[in-house]
Amino acid sequence: MSDFERKVKQILLNDRSYDRSPNMDALEQRTGHDKKEIEETIKKLREIPRSQGGLGL
């Protein structure tokens, strides 16, 4: 997993633990990456099982 993928995953997990749901604008600001790249990364993380470090959703 790339550093960016780990960063997005950690942001999503942290926000989930605080009952927050980040919107795309917030993710763009927090990561410094564009919407398309974030969406592709989230899709990829959802396909990876939790046992292998993904979101497994």
C-alpha positions as a printed NumPy array, in Angstrom:
array([[  0.   ,   0.   ,   0.   ],
       [  1.318,   3.444,  -0.857],
       [  1.76 ,   6.25 ,   1.675],
       [ -1.213,   8.048,   0.154],
       [ -3.425,   4.972,   0.49 ],
       [ -2.401,   4.582,   4.132],
       [ -3.089,   8.276,   4.749],
       [ -6.603,   8.112,   3.259],
       [ -7.343,   4.917,   5.192],
       [ -6.188,   6.471,   8.464],
       [ -8.248,   9.626,   7.89 ],
       [-11.359,   7.529,   7.21 ],
       [-10.794,   5.291,  10.248],
       [-10.108,   8.233,  12.567],
       [-13.181,  10.104,  11.366],
       [-15.293,   6.983,  11.792],
       [-14.134,   6.613,  15.399],
       [-15.297,  10.195,  16.083],
       [-18.622,   9.642,  14.28 ],
       [-17.653,  12.046,  11.513],
       [-18.159,  11.541,   7.83 ],
       [-15.606,  13.486,   5.787],
       [-16.812,  15.014,   2.549],
       [-14.706,  15.114,  -0.573],
       [-13.719,  18.769,  -0.083],
       [-12.359,  17.972,   3.377],
       [-10.407,  14.985,   2.032],
       [ -8.956,  17.109,  -0.768],
       [ -7.822,  19.712,   1.748],
       [ -6.42 ,  17.199,   4.226],
       [ -4.555,  15.09 ,   1.665],
       [ -3.561,  17.651,  -0.939],
       [ -4.771,  15.355,  -3.728],
       [ -7.598,  15.818,  -6.217],
       [-11.069,  14.29 ,  -6.049],
       [-10.49 ,  11.694,  -8.762],
       [ -7.366,  10.319,  -7.121],
       [ -9.085,  10.123,  -3.715],
       [-12.11 ,   8.308,  -5.188],
       [ -9.864,   5.777,  -6.948],
       [ -7.921,   5.171,  -3.75 ],
       [-11.064,   4.653,  -1.661],
       [-12.395,   2.216,  -4.257],
       [ -9.109,   0.305,  -4.175],
       [ -9.065,   0.238,  -0.35 ],
       [-12.604,  -1.154,  -0.269],
       [-11.544,  -4.058,  -2.49 ],
       [ -8.647,  -5.026,  -0.209],
       [ -9.684,  -7.29 ,   2.706],
       [ -9.175,  -5.928,   6.226],
       [ -6.784,  -8.775,   6.961],
       [ -4.491,  -7.365,   4.273],
       [ -4.723,  -3.753,   5.443],
       [ -7.68 ,  -2.543,   3.39 ],
       [-11.083,  -1.294,   4.422],
       [-12.802,  -4.492,   3.328],
       [-16.212,  -2.861,   2.925]])
